Structure formats: C-alpha cells, structure tokens
Amino acid sequence: MPRRSHKKSRNGCLECKRRHIKCNENRPICSNCTVSERVCEYGIDVFKVTRPVDSPNRSTASASLSPATNLPSGRSSLGSNPGTPQDAPVNMLHLELFYHLYTETFPELDRRKYADHFLSIIPHLLKVPYVANELLAFSALHLSTKRPERREYYRTHAAQLQMHALAIFKETDLEVNQETCVPLFFFSVILGLHTLCDVLVYRENDFAQFVDKFVHCFRLHRGVRAICGKAWDMLHQSVLKPLIVDGQSLYQFDGRLGAGCEKLLNLVQAAKLGDTLTNIYKQAIEHLQASTNALMAAGSLAGSSHGSTGWPVLVSPEYIDLLLQRRPEALVILAHYAILLHSCRDSWIFGDGGQFLIESIRDFLGPDWTEWLEWPIKALDSPIEPLIQVFG
C-alpha cells in the first residue's frame, strides 16, 4: 500500500528533523523538545566557513539550496557525517547577525580613529570557525539589549553560538604563531566582553552569585593577557599593530595616583595587612589608576570601552582569589573599578552594572567601610565626568 503523502516542516528545529517527527516550530523551544526535555535549536548549530568541494558534474545553477534560507547549504569538506556541526547551513539569522555586527556592534565598541581599521579585519576573522561563532554570538547578545521585545530569542541564540564556539576552540589544537595569534587574540577579547556583559546586564540579585560570576569573567580576561604574553612580538607584526601600540600607550602608569586611588592606597597601608596582601592590593590600585588614565585619554567617556574593559585583564590572579574569598579590601577596590563602569553606563555592555556593584558592595560591607567607599558612593550622586577627572 503506498504511503500517504504529508506536508513536511521545512522550518522545524534540528532535533525534530533528526527524530523525523513534525515540529510545531515554537521558538525558542518547540513543544516536542519541551516535553522530552531536549536541546531545541533552529539551524544555527555552527557558522562553519568551509571551502566547497568542486565536482565535474556540479554546476553553479544546480548548487544545492537550503529551503529555509535560499542560501548555499555550505556542506563541509571535512568528510564529517551528516548532522554534525560542520554540516550546519548558513541561514538568514547568521546574515542578520553579521550585518548587525558590522554596522552597529563593533562601531559602538570604539568610536575613535581605529574603528574602521577594526571593521576591516572582520572578514578575515570569519574564516576561523571558533571566532566566527563568537562574533555572531556577541552580535546576538547586542541585539538582545537593543530589542527588548525579542530579548530571550536573541539571548538563546547568543548562548548557543557561544557554546559551539567554545566546543570548536577546545577541539582545535592551536599553537600560537603568526597565523593564529590574531584570531586567538580577538577570540579572547570578544569572549571576555561577552561574559562581562552577561554578568553586568543579565545579572541575578544574589550578590554572592554575582561575585562568583564576576570572578569567572576576570579569569577569562586573564586569557587575553596570557595570549598577549606569548604573542606580543607577533601581534606587533600583524594587522593589529596600530591597535596594540595605541592601547599600550593608553595604559601607561607614571607612578602618580589621583586623589581617589591615593586615598585608597593610604587606607590599605594603614590597615597593616602584611606585606603580601598590601603589595597585591597596591598593584591592583595602580592598575586601576592606569585604567582610569586610559579612559580619560580615550576622550568621550561614552565613546570608548577603554579603561572599563582593561582593568580585568591587568589584575593579578592573587587579587582575583582574594575577591573570590570576599575579602573586604578586595571588594572595596572592585567598587572603585565600578566607578569606571558607571561612567560608561550608556554603553550596552555595562548598563547600570556599575551602580549595582557599588550599591551591593556598600550594603554587603555595611557602615564600618563608609570611609573606604567614599569615592564610589560619590559616583552615584555626582556628575560622573568631573568626578573621574578628579579621581584620576
């Protein structure tokens, strides 16, 4: 008896397609995946840039098209089995995310003179699968803050794309060399910014949980420093040289502390915490001063993320451990860093995260630490730009 024909679901989720069942196409999670508690994804497993396989019987006119997107399906030339991440097609969401990345996400990161140079590097980065995934994830995260009515939709895709980026990165045995140093550097930077935004903008009200996530974010930023340390000379010989040289000049510390950092260091030294702790905190405060200098040197406080994103890269692992232990002095220094975040509160990456951090640390430590928190508390009630200038 011939099988009865039925209408196929062209836009169903990947899991329903794999199971050969009809998908009701609910987003972000369809009904089948909700009931069976499976991971529900809609064709965005991995943005995998691959070279098409030429065939003598294959012509441009007969190239296979993805029904959902009318785009080339982009089968991998790696010989993987159908259904693996390498076989996922590029879809319309990818194009939307790439366009948004190029026209809005990156231009908003740094509106200074190197913005165009920064954008010119993107096409080269998209050739590296783990970087391509993270760039599109970052764009999706940006869209989640720009379009509140579709926040969960874009956040879901941002998380999925980032998950695949990390999976590919872990599977790729990379050696730091002239060819890999640029994509490795960008991957570390964007991953760090992505995590920082997740922590600050999409935070929980539980302060202890917030600090744990913030520490995790700091450790990811340490990865940037590790790559820079291995590839510093190579980066100076790469297309990133103008950005690297400029960034290096911004974070100079000449030994002079502004009023806020000087008072903070005096309080730390007067507390007689011992040489080890005092030196760890002193170094963190000096890095904070360098970051404040970078923020002021970059010009408009709202036009650059310099300073606000630099300090997590600079601080030592020992300071991060003290932060994880909720040491009061470490939290106070973090509250002073939050002044920089608060100064950039118009940025989509930071939002009101600086204010939340200052208020949470104030409430956590209580009135005994009011003198230590004088500058952060002032930041909540004063025009921020004059305060930053005096603080610096």
C-alpha positions in Angstrom: 0.0 0.0 0.0 1.5 3.4 -1.0 2.4 5.7 1.9 0.1 8.7 2.4 1.8 11.9 1.4 2.1 14.6 4.1 3.4 18.1 4.3 6.9 18.4 5.6 8.0 21.0 8.1 10.7 23.0 6.4 11.4 25.3 9.3 11.3 22.8 12.2 14.0 22.6 14.8 17.1 20.4 14.3 16.2 17.9 16.9 12.7 17.2 15.4 14.4 16.8 12.0 16.8 14.3 13.4 14.0 12.3 15.0 11.9 12.6 11.8 8.8 14.0 13.7 6.7 17.0 12.9 7.8 20.2 14.7 5.3 22.9 15.7 8.1 25.4 15.3 7.5 27.2 18.6 10.5 29.4 19.5 12.8 29.4 21.3 11.8 25.8 22.3 9.2 23.7 20.4 6.6 21.6 22.1 8.3 18.3 21.3 11.6 19.4 22.9 9.8 20.9 25.9 8.0 17.6 26.6 11.1 15.4 26.0 13.5 17.9 27.7 15.8 18.0 24.7 18.0 20.8 23.4 16.0 22.8 20.8 17.9 24.6 18.1 16.8 26.2 14.9 19.6 25.6 12.3 22.3 27.7 13.9 24.5 25.0 15.3 27.7 26.4 13.9 28.6 29.1 11.4 31.2 27.0 9.7 33.1 28.6 6.9 34.3 25.9 4.5 35.6 25.6 1.0 33.0 24.0 -1.4 34.0 20.7 -3.0 34.3 21.0 -6.8 32.7 18.2 -8.8 32.8 17.7 -12.6 29.1 17.1 -12.5 28.3 20.1 -10.3 27.4 23.4 -11.8 26.6 26.8 -10.3 23.0 26.6 -11.5 22.4 23.2 -9.8 24.0 24.1 -6.4 22.0 22.8 -3.5 20.0 25.4 -1.6 18.8 25.4 1.9 15.0 25.5 1.8 14.7 27.8 4.9 17.2 30.4 3.6 17.7 30.1 -0.1 21.4 30.1 0.6 24.1 27.6 -0.4 23.9 24.8 2.1 27.7 25.0 2.8 28.4 21.3 3.3 31.7 20.8 5.0 34.7 19.4 3.0 36.0 17.8 6.2 34.2 14.5 5.5 32.1 14.6 8.6 28.8 12.7 9.0 25.6 14.5 8.2 24.1 16.2 11.2 27.4 17.1 12.8 28.1 20.8 13.5 30.3 21.1 10.4 27.3 20.4 8.2 25.0 23.1 9.5 23.9 25.6 6.8 24.3 29.3 7.0 20.9 30.8 7.5 19.1 34.2 7.5 19.8 34.7 11.2 23.5 34.4 10.5 23.2 37.1 7.9 21.2 39.3 10.2 23.8 38.9 13.0 26.7 39.5 10.6 25.1 42.7 9.3 24.4 43.9 12.8 27.9 43.1 13.9 29.5 45.1 11.1 27.1 48.1 11.2 26.4 48.5 14.9 28.1 46.2 17.3 31.7 46.9 16.5 31.3 50.6 15.7 29.7 51.1 19.2 32.7 49.4 20.9 35.2 52.0 19.9 34.2 55.2 18.1 37.7 56.5 17.9 40.1 56.7 14.9 40.7 52.9 14.7 37.0 51.9 14.3 37.3 51.5 10.5 40.6 49.5 10.8 38.9 47.3 13.3 36.0 46.6 11.0 38.3 45.8 8.1 39.7 42.8 10.0 36.3 41.1 10.5 36.1 39.3 7.1 39.4 37.6 7.9 38.2 36.5 11.3 35.1 34.9 9.8 37.3 32.4 8.1 38.2 30.9 11.6 35.2 28.9 12.8 35.5 29.4 16.6 36.0 33.2 16.1 33.0 33.3 13.6 30.8 31.7 16.2 31.8 34.0 19.0 31.4 37.1 16.8 27.9 36.2 15.8 27.1 35.3 19.5 28.3 38.7 20.5 26.2 40.3 17.9 23.1 38.3 19.1 23.9 39.5 22.7 24.0 43.1 21.5 20.6 42.7 19.7 19.1 41.2 22.9 19.8 44.6 24.6 18.6 46.6 21.6 15.3 44.8 21.1 13.7 44.1 24.4 10.6 42.5 22.8 12.8 39.7 21.4 15.4 39.6 24.3 15.1 35.9 25.1 15.1 34.9 21.4 18.5 36.6 20.8 19.9 35.6 24.2 19.1 32.0 23.4 21.0 32.1 20.1 23.9 34.1 21.7 24.3 31.3 24.2 24.1 28.5 21.6 26.6 30.2 19.3 29.0 30.8 22.1 28.7 27.2 23.3 29.6 26.0 19.8 32.5 28.5 19.6 34.0 27.1 22.8 33.4 23.5 21.7 35.3 24.1 18.4 38.0 26.0 20.2 38.6 23.1 22.6 38.8 20.6 19.8 41.3 22.7 17.9 44.8 22.1 19.0 46.3 25.5 18.3 49.8 26.7 18.5 50.4 30.4 19.0 52.1 31.6 15.8 52.0 34.5 13.3 48.9 33.0 11.6 46.9 32.1 14.7 47.8 35.0 17.1 45.3 37.5 15.6 42.2 35.2 15.8 43.3 33.9 19.2 43.6 37.5 20.5 40.2 38.5 19.1 38.5 35.4 20.4 39.8 36.1 23.9 38.8 39.7 23.8 35.3 39.2 22.5 34.7 36.2 24.8 35.7 38.4 27.7 33.4 41.3 26.7 30.5 38.9 26.1 30.9 37.4 29.6 31.3 40.9 31.1 28.0 42.0 29.5 26.3 38.8 30.6 27.4 39.3 34.2 26.6 43.1 34.4 23.4 43.4 32.3 21.8 40.0 32.8 22.7 39.6 36.5 21.0 37.9 39.4 20.1 39.8 42.6 22.1 37.3 44.6 25.4 39.3 45.4 27.4 36.2 46.3 26.5 34.5 43.0 27.2 37.8 41.2 30.7 37.9 42.6 31.4 34.3 41.6 30.4 35.1 38.0 32.4 38.2 38.1 35.5 36.3 39.2 34.9 33.8 36.3 34.8 36.8 34.0 38.1 38.1 35.4 39.7 34.7 34.7 38.5 34.7 31.1 40.1 38.2 30.7 43.3 36.7 32.1 43.3 34.6 28.9 43.7 37.7 26.9 46.8 38.6 28.9 48.2 35.1 28.5 47.9 35.2 24.7 49.4 38.7 24.6 52.3 37.5 26.7 53.0 34.6 24.2 52.3 36.5 21.1 53.3 40.1 21.9 56.0 40.4 19.3 53.9 38.6 16.7 50.9 40.9 17.3 53.2 43.9 16.7 54.0 42.4 13.3 50.3 41.7 12.5 47.4 43.8 11.1 46.7 44.7 14.7 49.8 46.7 15.2 48.1 50.1 15.2 45.6 48.9 17.8 48.2 47.2 20.0 50.5 50.2 20.0 47.7 52.6 20.7 46.3 50.5 23.5 49.8 50.1 25.1 50.3 53.9 25.1 46.9 54.4 26.8 47.6 52.2 29.8 50.8 53.9 30.9 51.3 54.4 34.6 53.8 57.1 35.6 53.8 56.4 39.3 51.3 59.1 40.2 48.0 58.3 41.8 44.9 60.5 41.6 43.0 61.6 44.7 40.7 58.6 44.8 43.4 55.9 44.3 45.8 57.7 46.6 43.3 57.7 49.5 42.5 54.0 48.8 46.2 53.0 48.9 46.7 55.0 52.2 43.8 53.2 53.8 45.2 49.8 52.7 48.7 50.6 54.1 47.3 52.0 57.3 45.3 48.7 57.8 48.7 46.9 58.3 47.6 43.8 56.4 51.1 42.5 55.9 53.5 42.9 53.0 52.0 40.2 50.8 48.4 41.5 50.9 49.5 45.1 50.8 51.5 44.6 47.6 48.7 42.7 45.9 46.3 45.5 46.6 48.8 48.2 45.7 49.3 46.6 42.3 45.5 46.4 41.8 45.2 50.0 42.7 48.0 51.1 40.3 46.3 49.1 37.5 43.1 50.9 38.4 44.9 54.2 38.0 46.3 53.1 34.6 42.8 52.1 33.5 41.4 55.5 34.7 44.1 57.3 32.7 43.2 55.2 29.6 39.5 56.1 30.0 40.3 59.8 30.2 42.9 59.7 27.4 40.4 58.0 25.1 38.2 61.1 25.0 34.5 60.9 25.4 33.6 58.6 28.3 30.6 57.3 26.4 32.6 56.8 23.2 35.1 54.1 24.2 35.3 51.0 26.4 39.0 51.6 27.2 39.7 51.6 30.9 36.4 49.9 31.8 37.5 46.7 30.0 41.2 47.0 30.6 41.4 46.5 34.3 40.1 42.9 34.4 43.0 42.0 32.0 45.6 43.7 34.2 44.8 42.5 37.7 46.8 39.6 39.2 45.5 36.1 39.9 46.2 36.7 43.6 43.8 39.6 43.7 41.1 37.6 41.9 41.5 34.9 44.5 41.0 37.4 47.3 37.9 38.7 45.5 36.5 35.2 45.5 37.1 35.0 49.2 35.1 38.2 49.7 38.0 40.0 51.4 36.6 43.5 52.3 39.6 45.3 50.9 39.4 43.5 47.6 35.7 44.3 47.3 36.4 48.0 48.1 38.9 48.1 45.2 36.3 46.4 43.0 33.8 49.1 44.0 36.3 51.8 42.8 36.6 49.9 39.5 32.8 50.1 39.3 33.2 53.9 39.0 34.6 53.3 35.6 31.8 51.0 34.7 29.3 53.6 36.0 30.9 56.3 33.8 30.2 54.1 30.7 26.6 53.3 31.8 25.2 54.4 28.4 27.2 51.5 26.8 25.1 48.4 26.1 27.9 46.2 27.5 27.8 47.8 31.0 24.3 49.2 31.5 23.7 50.0 35.2 26.1 47.3 36.3 28.5 49.8 37.9 25.7 51.3 40.1 24.5 47.8 41.1 28.1 46.8 42.0 28.7 49.9 44.1 25.4 49.6 46.0 25.8 45.9 46.5 29.3 46.2 48.0 28.2 49.1 50.2 25.3 47.0 51.6 27.4 43.9 51.9 30.2 45.6 53.9 28.0 47.8 56.0 28.6 51.2 57.6 32.1 50.3 59.0 33.5 50.7 55.5 31.9 54.0 54.6 35.2 55.9 54.7 36.8 53.3 52.3 33.8 53.6 49.9 33.7 57.4 49.8 34.6 57.8 46.1 32.3 55.0 44.8 29.4 56.4 46.8 30.1 59.9 45.5 30.0 58.5 42.0 26.3 57.6 42.4 25.4 61.2 43.4 27.8 63.4 41.4 28.2 64.2 37.7 30.5 61.4 36.6 32.8 63.1 34.2 34.2 65.7 36.7 34.5 63.0 39.4 36.5 60.8 37.0 38.8 63.7 36.3 39.5 64.4 40.0 39.6 60.6 40.7 42.3 60.3 38.0 
